């Protein structure tokens, strides 16, 4: 997940125009990357809790933990599959539009 | 955005527009992943997806978009027949 790695904050804008511009761009990029990562973690938490912790007890059992780590991997994989399918569809539609 | 010359302002505007478009796509992918996960991954998560689950996830995206196109077409047809 690239945006998990790039979700870091940027430093204060320097006086030079080009550098200030770059700083604004970097901070927009990192804020979006952070929002993206947060969204993924939130939905994953909901989905995997619903699937794996069906009857909450005093602590997570080892089978619940196994389920949670598998669920985490599968959700990321699902995200990648959906992402690929969506991107492929978008470029297919664009190509069709281009033919008209 | 203040104290920037016009060229820089335009460049930043284009940059923001592009990032916003990308953010909208990312949001659709999140929503679609959630929706398709609920539809396709019904059992307890295992170490890998079954073939069925994997193709269900990919098909789910295309069929959802087909559905949206189909419904728009239907609505247009209904509007014309009035």
N, CA and C atoms of all chains as a GROMACS GRO file, in nm:
protein
  546
    1UNK      N    1   0.085  -0.120   0.000
    1UNK     CA    2   0.000   0.000   0.000
    1UNK      C    3   0.088   0.124   0.000
    2UNK      N    4   0.106   0.186  -0.114
    2UNK     CA    5   0.199   0.299  -0.128
    2UNK      C    6   0.162   0.417  -0.039
    3UNK      N    7   0.030   0.445  -0.032
    3UNK     CA    8  -0.008   0.566   0.040
    3UNK      C    9   0.012   0.553   0.190
    4UNK      N   10   0.029   0.430   0.241
    4UNK     CA   11   0.059   0.415   0.383
    4UNK      C   12   0.200   0.466   0.412
    5UNK      N   13   0.290   0.441   0.316
    5UNK     CA   14   0.428   0.483   0.333
    5UNK      C   15   0.445   0.634   0.316
    6UNK      N   16   0.368   0.690   0.221
    6UNK     CA   17   0.386   0.832   0.191
    6UNK      C   18   0.305   0.923   0.283
    7UNK      N   19   0.233   0.866   0.379
    7UNK     CA   20   0.150   0.947   0.468
    7UNK      C   21   0.232   1.010   0.580
    8UNK      N   22   0.322   1.098   0.543
    8UNK     CA   23   0.401   1.168   0.643
    8UNK      C   24   0.379   1.317   0.630
    9UNK      N   25   0.396   1.393   0.737
    9UNK     CA   26   0.368   1.537   0.731
    9UNK      C   27   0.487   1.611   0.671
   10UNK      N   28   0.462   1.731   0.615
   10UNK     CA   29   0.569   1.807   0.553
   10UNK      C   30   0.610   1.923   0.644
   11UNK      N   31   0.724   1.984   0.613
   11UNK     CA   32   0.777   2.091   0.698
   11UNK      C   33   0.714   2.226   0.664
   12UNK      N   34   0.747   2.331   0.737
   12UNK     CA   35   0.693   2.465   0.716
   12UNK      C   36   0.739   2.522   0.582
   13UNK      N   37   0.653   2.606   0.513
   13UNK     CA   38   0.690   2.657   0.381
   13UNK      C   39   0.807   2.754   0.386
   14UNK      N   40   0.910   2.733   0.304
   14UNK     CA   41   1.023   2.826   0.295
   14UNK      C   42   0.983   2.951   0.215
   15UNK      N   43   1.060   3.059   0.223
   15UNK     CA   44   1.022   3.185   0.160
   15UNK      C   45   1.018   3.180   0.006
   16UNK      N   46   1.108   3.107  -0.055
   16UNK     CA   47   1.117   3.100  -0.201
   16UNK      C   48   0.989   3.047  -0.265
   17UNK      N   49   0.943   3.113  -0.374
   17UNK     CA   50   0.813   3.081  -0.435
   17UNK      C   51   0.804   2.936  -0.480
   18UNK      N   52   0.904   2.892  -0.554
   18UNK     CA   53   0.901   2.755  -0.605
   18UNK      C   54   0.900   2.654  -0.491
   19UNK      N   55   0.978   2.682  -0.390
   19UNK     CA   56   0.984   2.593  -0.275
   19UNK      C   57   0.852   2.594  -0.199
   20UNK      N   58   0.791   2.714  -0.188
   20UNK     CA   59   0.660   2.723  -0.120
   20UNK      C   60   0.555   2.645  -0.196
   21UNK      N   61   0.559   2.657  -0.328
   21UNK     CA   62   0.465   2.583  -0.413
   21UNK      C   63   0.481   2.432  -0.392
   22UNK      N   64   0.606   2.388  -0.395
   22UNK     CA   65   0.635   2.246  -0.374
   22UNK      C   66   0.586   2.201  -0.236
   23UNK      N   67   0.602   2.288  -0.137
   23UNK     CA   68   0.560   2.253  -0.001
   23UNK      C   69   0.408   2.236   0.006
   24UNK      N   70   0.335   2.326  -0.064
   24UNK     CA   71   0.188   2.315  -0.066
   24UNK      C   72   0.148   2.184  -0.132
   25UNK      N   73   0.210   2.155  -0.245
   25UNK     CA   74   0.177   2.030  -0.316
   25UNK      C   75   0.206   1.908  -0.229
   26UNK      N   76   0.321   1.910  -0.165
   26UNK     CA   77   0.358   1.796  -0.081
   26UNK      C   78   0.260   1.779   0.034
   27UNK      N   79   0.215   1.891   0.092
   27UNK     CA   80   0.125   1.876   0.206
   27UNK      C   81  -0.014   1.829   0.160
   28UNK      N   82  -0.058   1.874   0.040
   28UNK     CA   83  -0.186   1.824  -0.013
   28UNK      C   84  -0.176   1.674  -0.038
   29UNK      N   85  -0.064   1.634  -0.101
   29UNK     CA   86  -0.045   1.490  -0.129
   29UNK      C   87  -0.046   1.407  -0.001
   30UNK      N   88   0.027   1.455   0.099
   30UNK     CA   89   0.038   1.372   0.219
   30UNK      C   90  -0.093   1.371   0.298
   31UNK      N   91  -0.170   1.482   0.293
   31UNK     CA   92  -0.299   1.481   0.361
   31UNK      C   93  -0.395   1.384   0.294
   32UNK      N   94  -0.392   1.382   0.161
   32UNK     CA   95  -0.479   1.289   0.089
   32UNK      C   96  -0.438   1.145   0.115
   33UNK      N   97  -0.307   1.122   0.119
   33UNK     CA   98  -0.258   0.987   0.144
   33UNK      C   99  -0.300   0.942   0.284
   34UNK      N  100  -0.292   1.034   0.379
   34UNK     CA  101  -0.332   1.003   0.516
   34UNK      C  102  -0.481   0.970   0.523
   35UNK      N  103  -0.562   1.055   0.457
   35UNK     CA  104  -0.708   1.032   0.457
   35UNK      C  105  -0.740   0.897   0.396
   36UNK      N  106  -0.669   0.863   0.288
   36UNK     CA  107  -0.686   0.736   0.220
   36UNK      C  108  -0.654   0.618   0.312
   37UNK      N  109  -0.542   0.629   0.381
   37UNK     CA  110  -0.500   0.523   0.473
   37UNK      C  111  -0.600   0.509   0.588
   38UNK      N  112  -0.645   0.624   0.641
   38UNK     CA  113  -0.741   0.621   0.751
   38UNK      C  114  -0.871   0.553   0.710
   39UNK      N  115  -0.917   0.587   0.590
   39UNK     CA  116  -1.041   0.527   0.539
   39UNK      C  117  -1.028   0.375   0.530
   40UNK      N  118  -0.913   0.331   0.477
   40UNK     CA  119  -0.892   0.187   0.463
   40UNK      C  120  -0.887   0.118   0.599
   41UNK      N  121  -0.814   0.177   0.693
   41UNK     CA  122  -0.802   0.118   0.827
   41UNK      C  123  -0.939   0.112   0.896
   42UNK      N  124  -1.016   0.222   0.882
   42UNK     CA  125  -1.149   0.225   0.944
   42UNK      C  126  -1.242   0.118   0.890
   43UNK      N  127  -1.252   0.109   0.756
   43UNK     CA  128  -1.345   0.009   0.702
   43UNK      C  129  -1.296  -0.132   0.734
   44UNK      N  130  -1.165  -0.151   0.729
   44UNK     CA  131  -1.109  -0.282   0.759
   44UNK      C  132  -1.144  -0.322   0.904
   45UNK      N  133  -1.130  -0.227   0.993
   45UNK     CA  134  -1.164  -0.250   1.133
   45UNK      C  135  -1.310  -0.295   1.147
   46UNK      N  136  -1.399  -0.223   1.082
   46UNK     CA  137  -1.542  -0.259   1.088
   46UNK      C  138  -1.568  -0.397   1.030
   47UNK      N  139  -1.516  -0.420   0.909
   47UNK     CA  140  -1.543  -0.547   0.840
   47UNK      C  141  -1.487  -0.665   0.920
   48UNK      N  142  -1.364  -0.651   0.968
   48UNK     CA  143  -1.298  -0.764   1.033
   48UNK      C  144  -1.354  -0.786   1.173
   49UNK      N  145  -1.393  -0.680   1.239
   49UNK     CA  146  -1.459  -0.697   1.369
   49UNK      C  147  -1.590  -0.774   1.350
   50UNK      N  148  -1.668  -0.732   1.253
   50UNK     CA  149  -1.796  -0.799   1.228
   50UNK      C  150  -1.775  -0.947   1.196
   51UNK      N  151  -1.673  -0.976   1.117
   51UNK     CA  152  -1.650  -1.114   1.074
   51UNK      C  153  -1.588  -1.201   1.182
   52UNK      N  154  -1.494  -1.145   1.256
   52UNK     CA  155  -1.410  -1.230   1.343
   52UNK      C  156  -1.451  -1.228   1.490
   53UNK      N  157  -1.504  -1.116   1.537
   53UNK     CA  158  -1.539  -1.108   1.679
   53UNK      C  159  -1.691  -1.113   1.689
   54UNK      N  160  -1.743  -1.237   1.682
   54UNK     CA  161  -1.889  -1.251   1.677
   54UNK      C  162  -1.951  -1.240   1.815
   55UNK      N  163  -1.875  -1.284   1.918
   55UNK     CA  164  -1.928  -1.278   2.054
   55UNK      C  165  -1.816  -1.226   2.145
   56UNK      N  166  -1.807  -1.094   2.164
   56UNK     CA  167  -1.697  -1.034   2.239
   56UNK      C  168  -1.689  -1.088   2.382
   57UNK      N  169  -1.570  -1.136   2.421
   57UNK     CA  170  -1.551  -1.180   2.559
   57UNK      C  171  -1.449  -1.090   2.627
   58UNK      N  172  -1.391  -1.133   2.738
   58UNK     CA  173  -1.302  -1.045   2.815
   58UNK      C  174  -1.172  -1.010   2.743
   59UNK      N  175  -1.131  -1.094   2.646
   59UNK     CA  176  -1.015  -1.058   2.564
   59UNK      C  177  -1.028  -1.127   2.428
   60UNK      N  178  -0.944  -1.085   2.332
   60UNK     CA  179  -0.945  -1.151   2.202
   60UNK      C  180  -0.886  -1.291   2.216
   61UNK      N  181  -0.956  -1.391   2.165
   61UNK     CA  182  -0.900  -1.526   2.169
   61UNK      C  183  -0.798  -1.542   2.057
   62UNK      N  184  -0.718  -1.650   2.064
   62UNK     CA  185  -0.616  -1.667   1.960
   62UNK      C  186  -0.681  -1.698   1.825
   63UNK      N  187  -0.798  -1.764   1.827
   63UNK     CA  188  -0.864  -1.790   1.698
   63UNK      C  189  -0.921  -1.660   1.640
   64UNK      N  190  -0.964  -1.571   1.727
   64UNK     CA  191  -1.010  -1.441   1.678
   64UNK      C  192  -0.894  -1.362   1.619
   65UNK      N  193  -0.778  -1.370   1.684
   65UNK     CA  194  -0.661  -1.299   1.633
   65UNK      C  195  -0.616  -1.355   1.497
   66UNK      N  196  -0.620  -1.489   1.485
   66UNK     CA  197  -0.586  -1.550   1.356
   66UNK      C  198  -0.682  -1.501   1.249
   67UNK      N  199  -0.810  -1.502   1.282
   67UNK     CA  200  -0.912  -1.456   1.188
   67UNK      C  201  -0.885  -1.310   1.150
   68UNK      N  202  -0.853  -1.226   1.249
   68UNK     CA  203  -0.829  -1.084   1.223
   68UNK      C  204  -0.710  -1.062   1.130
   69UNK      N  205  -0.601  -1.136   1.151
   69UNK     CA  206  -0.487  -1.110   1.062
   69UNK      C  207  -0.512  -1.162   0.922
   70UNK      N  208  -0.586  -1.274   0.911
   70UNK     CA  209  -0.623  -1.319   0.776
   70UNK      C  210  -0.718  -1.220   0.710
   71UNK      N  211  -0.812  -1.172   0.788
   71UNK     CA  212  -0.911  -1.077   0.736
   71UNK      C  213  -0.841  -0.951   0.684
   72UNK      N  214  -0.743  -0.904   0.761
   72UNK     CA  215  -0.666  -0.786   0.722
   72UNK      C  216  -0.599  -0.806   0.586
   73UNK      N  217  -0.534  -0.922   0.572
   73UNK     CA  218  -0.467  -0.952   0.445
   73UNK      C  219  -0.568  -0.961   0.331
   74UNK      N  220  -0.679  -1.030   0.358
   74UNK     CA  221  -0.780  -1.047   0.252
   74UNK      C  222  -0.843  -0.913   0.214
   75UNK      N  223  -0.865  -0.826   0.314
   75UNK     CA  224  -0.928  -0.698   0.281
   75UNK      C  225  -0.837  -0.613   0.193
   76UNK      N  226  -0.708  -0.614   0.225
   76UNK     CA  227  -0.610  -0.542   0.142
   76UNK      C  228  -0.609  -0.600   0.000
   77UNK      N  229  -0.615  -0.733  -0.006
   77UNK     CA  230  -0.615  -0.798  -0.137
   77UNK      C  231  -0.741  -0.759  -0.215
   78UNK      N  232  -0.855  -0.762  -0.144
   78UNK     CA  233  -0.981  -0.723  -0.208
   78UNK      C  234  -0.971  -0.580  -0.260
   79UNK      N  235  -0.912  -0.492  -0.178
   79UNK     CA  236  -0.895  -0.352  -0.219
   79UNK      C  237  -0.813  -0.344  -0.348
   80UNK      N  238  -0.708  -0.423  -0.357
   80UNK     CA  239  -0.624  -0.422  -0.477
   80UNK      C  240  -0.697  -0.478  -0.599
   81UNK      N  241  -0.775  -0.586  -0.579
   81UNK     CA  242  -0.851  -0.644  -0.690
   81UNK      C  243  -0.953  -0.543  -0.742
   82UNK      N  244  -1.026  -0.481  -0.647
   82UNK     CA  245  -1.127  -0.382  -0.685
   82UNK      C  246  -1.062  -0.264  -0.755
   83UNK      N  247  -0.950  -0.220  -0.700
   83UNK     CA  248  -0.878  -0.108  -0.756
   83UNK      C  249  -0.836  -0.136  -0.901
   84UNK      N  250  -0.782  -0.256  -0.924
   84UNK     CA  251  -0.740  -0.295  -1.059
   84UNK      C  252  -0.858  -0.300  -1.154
   85UNK      N  253  -0.969  -0.364  -1.108
   85UNK     CA  254  -1.087  -0.378  -1.193
   85UNK      C  255  -1.145  -0.241  -1.226
   86UNK      N  256  -1.147  -0.154  -1.127
   86UNK     CA  257  -1.204  -0.020  -1.147
   86UNK      C  258  -1.120   0.061  -1.246
   87UNK      N  259  -0.989   0.057  -1.225
   87UNK     CA  260  -0.898   0.132  -1.313
   87UNK      C  261  -0.907   0.079  -1.457
   88UNK      N  262  -0.914  -0.056  -1.471
   88UNK     CA  263  -0.925  -0.115  -1.605
   88UNK      C  264  -1.054  -0.069  -1.672
   89UNK      N  265  -1.164  -0.066  -1.595
   89UNK     CA  266  -1.291  -0.025  -1.651
   89UNK      C  267  -1.289   0.121  -1.694
   90UNK      N  268  -1.233   0.205  -1.608
   90UNK     CA  269  -1.226   0.348  -1.640
   90UNK      C  270  -1.147   0.371  -1.769
   91UNK      N  271  -1.034   0.302  -1.784
   91UNK     CA  272  -0.957   0.327  -1.908
   91UNK      C  273  -1.026   0.265  -2.029
   92UNK      N  274  -1.102   0.157  -2.009
   92UNK     CA  275  -1.179   0.098  -2.119
   92UNK      C  276  -1.287   0.197  -2.166
   93UNK      N  277  -1.359   0.255  -2.071
   93UNK     CA  278  -1.464   0.351  -2.105
   93UNK      C  279  -1.405   0.474  -2.176
   94UNK      N  280  -1.287   0.516  -2.128
   94UNK     CA  281  -1.221   0.632  -2.189
   94UNK      C  282  -1.184   0.602  -2.334
   95UNK      N  283  -1.134   0.479  -2.359
   95UNK     CA  284  -1.096   0.440  -2.494
   95UNK      C  285  -1.219   0.437  -2.585
   96UNK      N  286  -1.333   0.388  -2.532
   96UNK     CA  287  -1.457   0.384  -2.610
   96UNK      C  288  -1.502   0.525  -2.643
   97UNK      N  289  -1.493   0.614  -2.545
   97UNK     CA  290  -1.530   0.753  -2.566
   97UNK      C  291  -1.444   0.815  -2.676
   98UNK      N  292  -1.315   0.779  -2.675
   98UNK     CA  293  -1.222   0.833  -2.773
   98UNK      C  294  -1.254   0.792  -2.915
   99UNK      N  295  -1.319   0.673  -2.929
   99UNK     CA  296  -1.354   0.624  -3.063
   99UNK      C  297  -1.470   0.701  -3.125
  100UNK      N  298  -1.557   0.758  -3.038
  100UNK     CA  299  -1.676   0.828  -3.089
  100UNK      C  300  -1.641   0.960  -3.157
  101UNK      N  301  -0.240   3.054  -0.091
  101UNK     CA  302  -0.237   3.091  -0.233
  101UNK      C  303  -0.192   3.237  -0.251
  102UNK      N  304  -0.187   3.316  -0.143
  102UNK     CA  305  -0.152   3.458  -0.159
  102UNK      C  306  -0.003   3.474  -0.190
  103UNK      N  307   0.030   3.589  -0.250
  103UNK     CA  308   0.168   3.623  -0.286
  103UNK      C  309   0.227   3.534  -0.397
  104UNK      N  310   0.143   3.458  -0.463
  104UNK     CA  311   0.191   3.378  -0.576
  104UNK      C  312   0.162   3.452  -0.706
  105UNK      N  313   0.252   3.444  -0.802
  105UNK     CA  314   0.224   3.502  -0.933
  105UNK      C  315   0.118   3.420  -1.004
  106UNK      N  316   0.064   3.476  -1.112
  106UNK     CA  317  -0.051   3.413  -1.177
  106UNK      C  318  -0.021   3.272  -1.228
  107UNK      N  319   0.098   3.256  -1.286
  107UNK     CA  320   0.136   3.124  -1.340
  107UNK      C  321   0.137   3.018  -1.231
  108UNK      N  322   0.195   3.055  -1.117
  108UNK     CA  323   0.201   2.960  -1.005
  108UNK      C  324   0.061   2.930  -0.953
  109UNK      N  325  -0.022   3.035  -0.945
  109UNK     CA  326  -0.160   3.013  -0.900
  109UNK      C  327  -0.234   2.916  -0.991
  110UNK      N  328  -0.216   2.936  -1.122
  110UNK     CA  329  -0.280   2.845  -1.218
  110UNK      C  330  -0.228   2.703  -1.204
  111UNK      N  331  -0.098   2.693  -1.186
  111UNK     CA  332  -0.038   2.561  -1.171
  111UNK      C  333  -0.094   2.490  -1.049
  112UNK      N  334  -0.106   2.565  -0.940
  112UNK     CA  335  -0.159   2.507  -0.816
  112UNK      C  336  -0.306   2.467  -0.833
  113UNK      N  337  -0.381   2.551  -0.905
  113UNK     CA  338  -0.523   2.521  -0.928
  113UNK      C  339  -0.536   2.389  -1.006
  114UNK      N  340  -0.455   2.376  -1.112
  114UNK     CA  341  -0.457   2.252  -1.191
  114UNK      C  342  -0.419   2.132  -1.106
  115UNK      N  343  -0.318   2.153  -1.023
  115UNK     CA  344  -0.272   2.046  -0.934
  115UNK      C  345  -0.384   2.001  -0.839
  116UNK      N  346  -0.451   2.100  -0.778
  116UNK     CA  347  -0.560   2.070  -0.682
  116UNK      C  348  -0.674   1.997  -0.754
  117UNK      N  349  -0.710   2.045  -0.874
  117UNK     CA  350  -0.817   1.979  -0.950
  117UNK      C  351  -0.783   1.833  -0.975
  118UNK      N  352  -0.659   1.809  -1.015
  118UNK     CA  353  -0.618   1.673  -1.046
  118UNK      C  354  -0.620   1.585  -0.919
  119UNK      N  355  -0.569   1.641  -0.810
  119UNK     CA  356  -0.568   1.566  -0.684
  119UNK      C  357  -0.710   1.537  -0.637
  120UNK      N  358  -0.801   1.634  -0.657
  120UNK     CA  359  -0.939   1.613  -0.616
  120UNK      C  360  -1.005   1.502  -0.698
  121UNK      N  361  -0.976   1.501  -0.828
  121UNK     CA  362  -1.030   1.396  -0.914
  121UNK      C  363  -0.978   1.260  -0.868
  122UNK      N  364  -0.851   1.256  -0.835
  122UNK     CA  365  -0.792   1.130  -0.788
  122UNK      C  366  -0.853   1.086  -0.655
  123UNK      N  367  -0.879   1.184  -0.566
  123UNK     CA  368  -0.939   1.154  -0.436
  123UNK      C  369  -1.080   1.097  -0.455
  124UNK      N  370  -1.154   1.152  -0.554
  124UNK     CA  371  -1.289   1.099  -0.581
  124UNK      C  372  -1.281   0.954  -0.627
  125UNK      N  373  -1.185   0.924  -0.713
  125UNK     CA  374  -1.168   0.786  -0.760
  125UNK      C  375  -1.131   0.695  -0.643
  126UNK      N  376  -1.038   0.742  -0.559
  126UNK     CA  377  -0.998   0.662  -0.442
  126UNK      C  378  -1.118   0.634  -0.353
  127UNK      N  379  -1.204   0.736  -0.335
  127UNK     CA  380  -1.323   0.719  -0.252
  127UNK      C  381  -1.416   0.613  -0.313
  128UNK      N  382  -1.434   0.618  -0.445
  128UNK     CA  383  -1.518   0.516  -0.511
  128UNK      C  384  -1.461   0.378  -0.489
  129UNK      N  385  -1.328   0.366  -0.494
  129UNK     CA  386  -1.266   0.234  -0.476
  129UNK      C  387  -1.289   0.184  -0.333
  130UNK      N  388  -1.281   0.273  -0.235
  130UNK     CA  389  -1.310   0.233  -0.097
  130UNK      C  390  -1.454   0.184  -0.083
  131UNK      N  391  -1.547   0.262  -0.136
  131UNK     CA  392  -1.690   0.226  -0.125
  131UNK      C  393  -1.716   0.094  -0.195
  132UNK      N  394  -1.657   0.079  -0.314
  132UNK     CA  395  -1.677  -0.042  -0.394
  132UNK      C  396  -1.615  -0.164  -0.324
  133UNK      N  397  -1.498  -0.146  -0.264
  133UNK     CA  398  -1.435  -0.258  -0.192
  133UNK      C  399  -1.527  -0.304  -0.078
  134UNK      N  400  -1.581  -0.209  -0.004
  134UNK     CA  401  -1.670  -0.242   0.107
  134UNK      C  402  -1.793  -0.318   0.058
  135UNK      N  403  -1.855  -0.265  -0.047
  135UNK     CA  404  -1.976  -0.326  -0.103
  135UNK      C  405  -1.947  -0.467  -0.155
  136UNK      N  406  -1.839  -0.481  -0.230
  136UNK     CA  407  -1.809  -0.610  -0.294
  136UNK      C  408  -1.758  -0.712  -0.192
  137UNK      N  409  -1.692  -0.665  -0.089
  137UNK     CA  410  -1.649  -0.752   0.019
  137UNK      C  411  -1.773  -0.817   0.083
  138UNK      N  412  -1.873  -0.736   0.112
  138UNK     CA  413  -1.995  -0.788   0.174
  138UNK      C  414  -2.063  -0.891   0.084
  139UNK      N  415  -2.059  -0.868  -0.046
  139UNK     CA  416  -2.127  -0.958  -0.140
  139UNK      C  417  -2.048  -1.085  -0.167
  140UNK      N  418  -1.917  -1.073  -0.175
  140UNK     CA  419  -1.836  -1.184  -0.227
  140UNK      C  420  -1.765  -1.266  -0.119
  141UNK      N  421  -1.730  -1.203  -0.008
  141UNK     CA  422  -1.654  -1.274   0.094
  141UNK      C  423  -1.750  -1.308   0.208
  142UNK      N  424  -1.811  -1.426   0.198
  142UNK     CA  425  -1.918  -1.459   0.292
  142UNK      C  426  -1.868  -1.544   0.409
  143UNK      N  427  -1.767  -1.626   0.386
  143UNK     CA  428  -1.718  -1.715   0.492
  143UNK      C  429  -1.618  -1.648   0.584
  144UNK      N  430  -1.558  -1.728   0.673
  144UNK     CA  431  -1.449  -1.680   0.758
  144UNK      C  432  -1.325  -1.660   0.672
  145UNK      N  433  -1.256  -1.548   0.685
  145UNK     CA  434  -1.138  -1.523   0.600
  145UNK      C  435  -1.032  -1.632   0.616
  146UNK      N  436  -0.981  -1.684   0.504
  146UNK     CA  437  -0.875  -1.785   0.512
  146UNK      C  438  -0.745  -1.726   0.459
  147UNK      N  439  -0.645  -1.813   0.441
  147UNK     CA  440  -0.514  -1.763   0.401
  147UNK      C  441  -0.511  -1.714   0.257
  148UNK      N  442  -0.609  -1.754   0.178
  148UNK     CA  443  -0.618  -1.700   0.042
  148UNK      C  444  -0.763  -1.699  -0.004
  149UNK      N  445  -0.791  -1.618  -0.106
  149UNK     CA  446  -0.925  -1.616  -0.164
  149UNK      C  447  -0.947  -1.741  -0.246
  150UNK      N  448  -1.068  -1.791  -0.248
  150UNK     CA  449  -1.101  -1.898  -0.342
  150UNK      C  450  -1.114  -1.834  -0.480
  151UNK      N  451  -1.107  -1.918  -0.584
  151UNK     CA  452  -1.122  -1.865  -0.721
  151UNK      C  453  -1.253  -1.789  -0.734
  152UNK      N  454  -1.358  -1.849  -0.673
  152UNK     CA  455  -1.491  -1.789  -0.681
  152UNK      C  456  -1.493  -1.650  -0.620
  153UNK      N  457  -1.433  -1.637  -0.503
  153UNK     CA  458  -1.432  -1.507  -0.435
  153UNK      C  459  -1.356  -1.403  -0.518
  154UNK      N  460  -1.243  -1.447  -0.572
  154UNK     CA  461  -1.160  -1.353  -0.646
  154UNK      C  462  -1.232  -1.301  -0.771
  155UNK      N  463  -1.293  -1.394  -0.846
  155UNK     CA  464  -1.361  -1.348  -0.967
  155UNK      C  465  -1.487  -1.270  -0.930
  156UNK      N  466  -1.551  -1.309  -0.820
  156UNK     CA  467  -1.669  -1.233  -0.774
  156UNK      C  468  -1.631  -1.088  -0.748
  157UNK      N  469  -1.518  -1.065  -0.684
  157UNK     CA  470  -1.474  -0.929  -0.653
  157UNK      C  471  -1.452  -0.846  -0.779
  158UNK      N  472  -1.385  -0.907  -0.877
  158UNK     CA  473  -1.358  -0.834  -1.001
  158UNK      C  474  -1.488  -0.810  -1.078
  159UNK      N  475  -1.573  -0.914  -1.086
  159UNK     CA  476  -1.701  -0.899  -1.156
  159UNK      C  477  -1.791  -0.797  -1.088
  160UNK      N  478  -1.784  -0.796  -0.956
  160UNK     CA  479  -1.868  -0.706  -0.876
  160UNK      C  480  -1.851  -0.560  -0.920
  161UNK      N  481  -1.727  -0.521  -0.944
  161UNK     CA  482  -1.698  -0.384  -0.986
  161UNK      C  483  -1.764  -0.356  -1.121
  162UNK      N  484  -1.740  -0.445  -1.217
  162UNK     CA  485  -1.794  -0.424  -1.352
  162UNK      C  486  -1.947  -0.426  -1.353
  163UNK      N  487  -2.006  -0.520  -1.278
  163UNK     CA  488  -2.152  -0.528  -1.278
  163UNK      C  489  -2.213  -0.408  -1.207
  164UNK      N  490  -2.145  -0.357  -1.103
  164UNK     CA  491  -2.198  -0.238  -1.036
  164UNK      C  492  -2.201  -0.120  -1.133
  165UNK      N  493  -2.094  -0.104  -1.210
  165UNK     CA  494  -2.089   0.006  -1.306
  165UNK      C  495  -2.189  -0.016  -1.418
  166UNK      N  496  -2.206  -0.143  -1.463
  166UNK     CA  497  -2.308  -0.175  -1.562
  166UNK      C  498  -2.446  -0.138  -1.510
  167UNK      N  499  -2.471  -0.172  -1.382
  167UNK     CA  500  -2.600  -0.141  -1.321
  167UNK      C  501  -2.628   0.008  -1.327
  168UNK      N  502  -2.528   0.085  -1.291
  168UNK     CA  503  -2.547   0.229  -1.290
  168UNK      C  504  -2.576   0.283  -1.430
  169UNK      N  505  -2.503   0.232  -1.531
  169UNK     CA  506  -2.529   0.275  -1.670
  169UNK      C  507  -2.668   0.232  -1.716
  170UNK      N  508  -2.704   0.107  -1.681
  170UNK     CA  509  -2.833   0.052  -1.721
  170UNK      C  510  -2.950   0.133  -1.663
  171UNK      N  511  -2.939   0.164  -1.534
  171UNK     CA  512  -3.047   0.238  -1.469
  171UNK      C  513  -3.063   0.378  -1.529
  172UNK      N  514  -2.952   0.441  -1.559
  172UNK     CA  515  -2.960   0.574  -1.621
  172UNK      C  516  -3.031   0.564  -1.756
  173UNK      N  517  -2.995   0.459  -1.833
  173UNK     CA  518  -3.058   0.439  -1.964
  173UNK      C  519  -3.210   0.418  -1.950
  174UNK      N  520  -3.247   0.334  -1.853
  174UNK     CA  521  -3.388   0.306  -1.827
  174UNK      C  522  -3.464   0.434  -1.792
  175UNK      N  523  -3.404   0.513  -1.706
  175UNK     CA  524  -3.469   0.637  -1.664
  175UNK      C  525  -3.487   0.731  -1.782
  176UNK      N  526  -3.387   0.737  -1.868
  176UNK     CA  527  -3.396   0.821  -1.987
  176UNK      C  528  -3.507   0.772  -2.079
  177UNK      N  529  -3.515   0.639  -2.098
  177UNK     CA  530  -3.618   0.581  -2.183
  177UNK      C  531  -3.757   0.613  -2.128
  178UNK      N  532  -3.771   0.602  -1.999
  178UNK     CA  533  -3.901   0.630  -1.935
  178UNK      C  534  -3.939   0.776  -1.955
  179UNK      N  535  -3.840   0.862  -1.945
  179UNK     CA  536  -3.865   1.005  -1.957
  179UNK      C  537  -3.912   1.038  -2.100
  180UNK      N  538  -3.854   0.968  -2.198
  180UNK     CA  539  -3.890   0.994  -2.338
  180UNK      C  540  -4.028   0.941  -2.371
  181UNK      N  541  -4.070   0.832  -2.302
  181UNK     CA  542  -4.200   0.772  -2.336
  181UNK      C  543  -4.315   0.849  -2.271
  182UNK      N  544  -4.286   0.944  -2.186
  182UNK     CA  545  -4.393   1.021  -2.120
  182UNK      C  546  -4.459   1.117  -2.218
   0.00000   0.00000   0.00000
